[in-house]
Amino acid sequence: MKISVAKAQAILDDRADKAFRLLVFAAHKSIVEKTPVKTGRARGNWMVSVGSPQWSEQESDKSPGGRITIMREFAKRNEVDIEETAYIINGVEYVPHLERGTDKFPPFGMIAVTEQELKAKIAEVAALVRQAS
């Protein structure tokens, strides 16, 4: 099968864009699922924005696994593009305390744990790609 360089580049660009989208929404889902729930306010306010961090107060989410928040943001998937910076943001004032902990409770590390998990997954995929080359 012969394809032109331009066609091959278009295929690679499309796959890279899809992989980027997958990574953004996998990270969002993981962070939402790891966010502890008392009122659901922190969980319900994780948002995905593109180009610049944008946040507005959302409804609380006590749904199992945060599925309401996950699905609300996943609906934005076509807005996410590898050419733009994607942000996962939460403007609830106490989220940094949930992430890092305080003298009264330990850290939940929703972001830090997700970051480590994704780095490991990316390294795994990169190793598979190198083996296939």
Secondary structure, DSSP 8 states (H G I E B T S, - for coil): ----HHHHHHHHHHHHHHHHHHHHHHHHHHHHHHS--SSSHHHHT-EEEESS----------SGGGHHHHHHHHTTGGG--TTS-EEEE---TTHHHHHH--SSS----HHHHHHHHHHHHHHHHHHHHHHH-
